[in-house]
Amino acid sequence: MLTTLKTAYTDTRATDLAWALGREPLPALAVLDLRLGDATVQLRLLGASHQVLVEEEQGVCSETVACMPGSSKPLPLGVAKRVGNWDYEFAARVETLSRGSFAGRAQELLALVAEHPHGLAGTFPGSPNAFTAMMAQRHEGQLRWRTWHAYPQEGRLVATRTRISARLPVSPQAVSPAGAP
């Protein structure tokens, strides 16, 4: 799904993006509700980038990548941690492209996400290459999503990928009693 966001372009630089887990739902400009296996996933485009909300038997997970007032932590290149009963992995990278390459890559990504059944993309008024785009899927028991945040004035594209999977319970046979060989 492709939409034009009805707001001013508020992200001014790729370096303004921050990452957070566990935030409450923030006001969204566009939302896509998905059912992926047993999980309810909500892709949310914000005035300042994206938020993904996941609810499943294992619990609730909330990821936010946005320009957050008061946050001085830069966007991490990678995070791996336990979130409730899930294993959570996040990675981000920033590409710097020439003006011509940027425009071509932006339109290619927008077309890919707009045509994907679990994709949501929003462009900002005044610049067809200023956008935030997201896609989600379930693959081999894992929930995965990718996002792209475009900064045409800098020629920068921030790409993220996230994967969460249910933490496997430890079987009683795998734990030996104290003192056992």
Summary of the structure (lengths in Angstrom):
residues: 181
radius of gyration: 18.1
end to end distance: 57.7
largest distance: 69.3
contacts: 536
relative contact order: 0.22
helix: 13%
strand: 52%
